[in-house]
Amino acid sequence: MDNNIDNKKVIQMVVIIGILCLFVGIVTRIRNNNLKTLADYEAPSQTAGTTTDSTIDGTTGSSSDDIDSNSESTEITGSEDTISGSSDSGAAANTSTIEISTEEYDAFYYVEGADGISTVYLLYYNNLHEVANGTLECSSDDAYELMLVFYKLYKNHYEFTSITPVNEFESEEAARLANNTYCIGTKLIINPYYNPSITYENDTIICIPSESDAYTDRTSDFPYKITADDYAYSLLTEAGYYWGGNRNGSKDYASFEK
């Protein structure tokens, strides 16, 4: 009887040691591959009720997100916007508690590339308000900030049609026509079909994509319209980005650039 009990204890210890070794191996591979997660910057608290600070917030520029790592889901207190890709996307934020599951939390990370370009992996709500996986290829200097920005946008149910690297399209204009959100270097393009680039040649308006003529009138209400009241505008300008819609003369209502 005693031998059976001892054997069970030995087996349990071997299993535990095996799990710990596997975990250490995974963590080591992640570090070696230059992978950075939200936990590197906004780690779940070790005790319930402990708050952690994030450098970006949708309204004040700082946040106190309550994250409880002891529960099945991560509970985050923040400002929830009612953005859903509609014409009232700039609606004022209201305070509420948003639960983020561990899987959702872990889905936000980026991998640093050797060429100064990092790949950011994230979740977003699509035009059907379903959760989808997105990928941004951006300047490594901006990867951390953009990861946090899109984390905030996801928490607040901000909608996109797709978030895919621009090189997966035939051209940049094709990516804009598909209303795809993407980066080129330090420039971020958000929902460009509804927020076109506009230049003037004599008395003629040149719109890119050309099919977005209806959205050059920024006094109209339509889905995905970015204005100075928009939640994405608030997050990105607070992070130091300049909005192309504020330019004199030509405009690029989808672009944010440092």
C-alpha positions as CSV (number, residue, x, y, z in Angstrom):
1,M,0.0,0.0,0.0
2,D,2.8,2.5,1.0
3,N,4.7,1.7,-2.2
4,N,1.6,2.4,-4.3
5,I,1.1,5.8,-2.6
6,D,4.8,6.6,-3.1
7,N,4.6,5.6,-6.7
8,K,1.6,7.9,-7.2
9,K,3.5,10.8,-5.6
10,V,6.5,10.2,-7.9
11,I,4.3,10.2,-11.0
12,Q,2.6,13.4,-9.9
13,M,6.0,15.1,-9.3
14,V,7.3,13.9,-12.7
15,V,4.1,15.3,-14.4
16,I,4.5,18.6,-12.6
17,I,8.2,18.9,-13.5
18,G,7.3,18.1,-17.1
19,I,4.7,20.8,-17.3
20,L,7.1,23.4,-15.7
21,C,9.9,22.4,-18.2
22,L,7.4,22.8,-21.1
23,F,6.3,26.2,-19.9
24,V,9.9,27.4,-19.5
25,G,10.7,26.2,-23.0
26,I,7.8,28.1,-24.5
27,V,8.7,31.2,-22.7
28,T,12.3,30.9,-23.8
29,R,11.3,30.4,-27.4
30,I,9.1,33.4,-27.2
31,R,11.9,35.6,-25.9
32,N,14.4,34.3,-28.4
33,N,12.0,35.2,-31.2
34,N,11.6,38.8,-30.1
35,L,7.9,38.3,-29.4
36,K,6.3,41.0,-27.2
37,T,3.0,40.5,-25.5
38,L,0.6,42.8,-23.6
39,A,1.8,41.2,-20.4
40,D,5.2,42.8,-21.0
41,Y,3.6,46.2,-20.6
42,E,0.2,45.7,-18.9
43,A,0.8,42.5,-16.8
44,P,-2.2,40.9,-15.0
45,S,-2.1,41.7,-11.3
46,Q,-1.0,39.0,-8.9
47,T,-3.8,39.8,-6.5
48,A,-7.4,40.8,-7.3
49,G,-8.1,44.5,-7.2
50,T,-4.5,45.5,-8.1
51,T,-4.4,48.0,-10.9
52,T,-1.8,48.3,-13.7
53,D,-1.2,51.5,-15.8
54,S,-1.3,51.6,-19.5
55,T,0.3,54.5,-21.5
56,I,-2.7,55.0,-23.8
57,D,-6.3,55.6,-22.9
58,G,-9.2,56.6,-25.1
59,T,-10.1,59.8,-23.2
60,T,-7.5,60.9,-20.7
61,G,-4.2,59.5,-22.1
62,S,-3.8,57.1,-19.1
63,S,-5.7,54.2,-17.8
64,S,-6.1,52.0,-14.7
65,D,-7.1,48.7,-16.1
66,D,-8.0,46.2,-13.4
67,I,-6.8,42.8,-14.5
68,D,-7.3,39.7,-12.3
69,S,-5.1,36.9,-13.4
70,N,-6.7,34.5,-10.8
71,S,-10.0,34.3,-12.7
72,E,-10.9,32.7,-16.0
73,S,-11.3,36.0,-17.7
74,T,-9.4,39.3,-17.4
75,E,-11.6,42.0,-16.0
76,I,-10.6,45.4,-17.3
77,T,-12.1,48.7,-16.2
78,G,-11.8,51.3,-18.9
79,S,-13.8,53.7,-21.0
80,E,-16.1,51.8,-23.4
81,D,-17.1,53.6,-26.5
82,T,-20.2,52.6,-28.5
83,I,-18.3,52.6,-31.8
84,S,-19.5,50.0,-34.2
85,G,-18.5,51.4,-37.6
86,S,-21.5,53.6,-37.7
87,S,-21.9,57.3,-38.4
88,D,-22.0,58.0,-34.6
89,S,-18.6,56.5,-34.1
90,G,-17.5,59.6,-32.2
91,A,-20.1,59.1,-29.5
92,A,-18.9,60.1,-26.0
93,A,-17.3,57.2,-24.0
94,N,-19.0,55.9,-20.9
95,T,-17.4,54.1,-18.0
96,S,-18.0,50.4,-17.7
97,T,-16.3,47.1,-16.8
98,I,-15.2,45.0,-19.8
99,E,-14.3,41.4,-19.4
100,I,-11.5,40.2,-21.6
101,S,-10.8,36.4,-21.7
102,T,-7.3,35.1,-21.3
103,E,-7.4,34.0,-25.0
104,E,-8.3,37.5,-26.1
105,Y,-5.7,39.1,-24.0
106,D,-3.0,36.7,-25.3
107,A,-4.0,37.3,-28.9
108,F,-2.4,40.8,-28.8
109,Y,1.4,40.6,-29.4
110,Y,4.1,41.6,-31.9
111,V,7.2,40.1,-33.3
112,E,10.2,42.3,-34.0
113,G,11.8,41.8,-37.4
114,A,15.4,42.2,-38.3
115,D,14.6,44.8,-41.0
116,G,13.0,47.4,-38.7
117,I,9.5,46.1,-39.5
118,S,7.5,44.3,-36.8
119,T,4.4,42.2,-37.2
120,V,1.5,43.0,-34.8
121,Y,-1.1,40.3,-34.2
122,L,-4.4,41.4,-32.8
123,L,-8.2,40.9,-32.6
124,Y,-10.8,43.2,-34.0
125,Y,-14.5,43.4,-34.7
126,N,-15.5,43.2,-38.4
127,N,-18.4,44.8,-40.2
128,L,-20.6,41.9,-39.0
129,H,-19.5,42.7,-35.5
130,E,-17.8,39.3,-35.3
131,V,-14.3,38.9,-33.7
132,A,-11.6,38.3,-36.3
133,N,-7.8,38.0,-36.3
134,G,-5.8,40.9,-37.8
135,T,-2.2,41.5,-38.7
136,L,-0.3,44.8,-39.1
137,E,3.2,45.1,-40.5
138,C,4.6,48.4,-39.1
139,S,7.7,50.2,-38.1
140,S,9.2,48.5,-35.1
141,D,9.4,51.9,-33.3
142,D,5.6,52.0,-33.5
143,A,4.7,48.4,-32.8
144,Y,4.1,48.7,-29.0
145,E,1.9,51.8,-29.3
146,L,-0.1,50.3,-32.1
147,M,-0.6,47.1,-30.2
148,L,-2.0,49.0,-27.3
149,V,-4.2,51.3,-29.6
150,F,-5.8,48.3,-31.3
151,Y,-6.2,46.6,-27.9
152,K,-8.2,49.6,-26.7
153,L,-10.2,49.7,-30.0
154,Y,-11.0,46.0,-29.6
155,K,-12.1,46.5,-26.0
156,N,-14.5,49.2,-27.2
157,H,-15.9,47.3,-30.2
158,Y,-14.5,49.6,-32.9
159,E,-15.2,48.0,-36.3
160,F,-13.0,47.4,-39.3
161,T,-13.6,45.6,-42.6
162,S,-10.2,43.8,-42.5
163,I,-6.7,44.3,-41.1
164,T,-4.2,42.7,-43.4
165,P,-0.7,43.6,-44.7
166,V,-0.9,45.7,-47.8
167,N,1.4,43.4,-49.7
168,E,-1.4,40.8,-49.8
169,F,-3.3,43.1,-52.3
170,E,-2.4,43.8,-55.9
171,S,-1.8,47.4,-55.1
172,E,-2.3,50.0,-52.3
173,E,-5.4,51.3,-54.1
174,A,-6.8,47.8,-54.1
175,A,-6.3,47.6,-50.4
176,R,-8.1,51.0,-50.0
177,L,-10.9,49.8,-52.2
178,A,-11.4,46.8,-50.0
179,N,-11.5,49.1,-47.0
180,N,-8.6,47.3,-45.5
181,T,-6.7,48.7,-42.6
182,Y,-2.9,48.5,-42.9
183,C,0.5,50.2,-42.3
184,I,3.2,51.4,-44.7
185,G,6.2,52.3,-42.6
186,T,5.2,54.8,-40.0
187,K,1.8,55.5,-41.7
188,L,-1.3,53.8,-40.5
189,I,-4.3,53.7,-42.9
190,I,-7.8,53.0,-41.2
191,N,-10.9,52.1,-43.1
192,P,-9.8,54.0,-46.3
193,Y,-12.8,53.2,-48.5
194,Y,-14.9,55.5,-46.4
195,N,-12.0,57.9,-45.6
196,P,-10.5,58.5,-49.0
197,S,-7.4,60.4,-50.0
198,I,-8.3,63.7,-51.8
199,T,-6.1,65.9,-53.9
200,Y,-7.0,68.8,-56.2
201,E,-5.9,69.3,-59.8
202,N,-7.2,72.6,-61.1
203,D,-10.9,72.4,-60.2
204,T,-11.0,68.7,-60.3
205,I,-11.1,66.5,-57.1
206,I,-9.0,63.4,-57.4
207,C,-10.2,60.7,-55.0
208,I,-8.3,57.5,-54.1
209,P,-9.9,55.1,-54.3
210,S,-11.9,56.6,-57.2
211,E,-15.0,54.6,-56.2
212,S,-15.2,56.6,-52.9
213,D,-16.4,59.8,-54.4
214,A,-19.6,59.7,-52.3
215,Y,-17.4,60.0,-49.1
216,T,-15.5,63.1,-50.1
217,D,-18.4,65.1,-48.6
218,R,-17.4,65.0,-44.9
219,T,-20.6,66.8,-43.8
220,S,-22.6,63.6,-44.6
221,D,-23.2,60.8,-42.1
222,F,-22.0,57.3,-43.1
223,P,-20.3,54.3,-41.6
224,Y,-16.7,54.3,-40.6
225,K,-16.3,58.0,-41.0
226,I,-13.3,59.4,-39.1
227,T,-13.6,62.8,-37.6
228,A,-11.9,64.7,-34.7
229,D,-14.5,63.1,-32.4
230,D,-13.7,59.6,-33.4
231,Y,-12.3,57.2,-30.8
232,A,-9.4,56.0,-33.1
233,Y,-8.5,59.7,-33.7
234,S,-8.4,60.3,-30.0
235,L,-6.2,57.3,-29.2
236,L,-3.8,57.9,-32.1
237,T,-3.4,61.7,-31.7
238,E,-2.7,61.2,-28.0
239,A,0.0,58.7,-29.0
240,G,1.6,61.3,-31.2
241,Y,0.2,60.6,-34.6
242,Y,-0.9,63.3,-37.1
243,W,-4.2,62.9,-38.9
244,G,-4.3,63.4,-42.6
245,G,-7.7,64.9,-42.4
246,N,-6.1,68.0,-40.7
247,R,-3.9,68.9,-43.6
248,N,-4.4,72.1,-45.6
249,G,-5.4,71.5,-49.2
250,S,-5.1,67.8,-50.0
251,K,-6.5,65.4,-47.4
252,D,-6.1,61.8,-46.5
253,Y,-8.9,61.0,-44.0
254,A,-7.7,57.5,-43.4
255,S,-4.1,58.2,-42.5
256,F,-2.3,58.7,-39.2
257,E,1.4,59.3,-39.3
258,K,4.2,60.4,-37.0
